[in-house]
Amino acid sequence: MRLKIISQNAKETQKIAFILGQAIRKEKGRRTARVIALEGNLGSGKTIFTQGLAKGLKVKGRVLSPTFILMRPHQLGKFQGCFYHIDSYRLKGETDLLNLDFETIFKEPKNIIVIEWPGRVKKILPQDAIWIKFKIIGKLKREISFLIK
């Protein structure tokens, strides 16, 4: 399924992500972690979206960009599991992601994994990953395109 949404500002972007987070919380019967791949240029809204998604998932604590540490884990509330925010911009490829213990993290069905700059590691991402692309179309306006298989 493909879906395109125009967000007028950061608050709307977070609201869209919040709704997705609520839907993901209700998923049942997963055998592996839910992976969300975020594509877009710097400043296009990936981290803002991730913060809204985290709120919808009831993540405890503040969600910041993991640019300089590559990955930030956050405990999920009653849902259990962990919310992993990975920035693969500085990774050279799939091996670097595996060195972050991606396989173990991915095997836990209660985990949620958000990956910014997924193009660098796409060969090992699952087919059912939710791909979201951000495009700047104005000072605050963003086109958010979803690809859900």
N, C-alpha and C positions, 0 to 999 in steps of 0.2 A: 504494500500500500504506500502510495506517495501522497504527501500533504504539504501544502505551502501556506504559511501564515505570515502576515505582515505585522510586526510589532512596532508600535509608535515610539516606545521608550523603554528604558531599563526595567521599570516597574512592570510593564506588560510582559516583557521577556521573562521576568521572574514568575509572573502569574501563570504563563503558559507552562513553564517548567514545573511549577508547583503541582499543577493538574496532572502532568505526566508522572510525577513522583507518587501522587496518590494512587494512580492506576497501577503503577509497578508494585506498590505495597500490597495490593490486592491479588497479585498473581499467585497462583497455586500450582503445585506439581512440577516446578522447575527441577531439572537434574544438575544444572550448573548455574553459575552466577549470571546475572543479567548484565550485559555489556552495552554501554551507550558510547558511541564514537562521535566526537564533536569536531567538525572541520570548519575552518574559517580563518581569515587574516587576523593579525593582532588587533585588538580593540573591537572585534566584531560581535562580542557578547558571550563568548564561551564560558568564561568564569561567572558572569552574571547569571547565565542560564543554570550553571552547576549549583550556584547558591540557592536558586529557587527550587531546583530539583531536590536538593538536600532538605529544604524545609518541608516539602511534600512527603519526603521519606521519614521525617521526624529524626533527622540526624542531630546528635547532641553536639553542641559547640559551634564555633564559627568556621566557615569553610573559606579557605584562602587558596590562591593559586599555588600549585606545587612546583613552579618553574625551576627553582634552584635546588630543590631536594628530590625532584622527579615524582615522588608519590607521597600522598598524605592519607593515612587511614583515619576514619571517624567511626565511632561506635553508633550503630543504629539503635533506636529506642526499643520498644516492646517487640518490634519486628525481628530483633536479634541480628546476627550477622554483622558485617562491616561494610561501610561505604568507602571505596577506594577511589581517590581522585589522582589520576596519573597524567603527567605532562610529558609526552614522548618527543617533544621538540628537540631535546638534546640527545636522544637515543640514536644510535647508528643503525639499528635494525631490530629484528625479532629477538636475537640473542640477548641484547641488552634488556629487553622486557622480561625474558625468561629469567635473567639474573636478579630481577626484582621479585622472584618467586611467583610469577604470574600463574603458572600451572596450578600451584597449590591454592592460590586465592580463587582462581576460576572454578575449581572443583567443588567449592562450597556453594550450594544453591541459594543460601540466604544472603550471599554477598551481592553488592551492586558495585560495578566497576565503570567509572567514567574516564574515558581516555581522550585527552586533547591531542591534536596533531596525529590522528590514527593512521594516516597514510604511510608513516614510517614503519608501522608494525602490522599492517592489514592482513598479511599472509597468515597470521596465527589467530586472528579474531574470529569468533564464531559466526556462522552464516546467519544466525538469528539476532545478531547485534542490531541495535537501533542506530541508524546513521542520521545525524543531524548536521546540516550545513548552514552556516551563517554568512549572510552577505550584507555589507553596509550599503544602504540605499539612500541615506540622508544622515544629517548630524547625529540624530538619535534613533532614526528609523532603521529597522533590520528586516530582511527577508529570511525566514527560518524555514528550511525545507527538511521534511522528515522522510526517511525511507525505512519502512518497517516490513520485514519479511515474516 
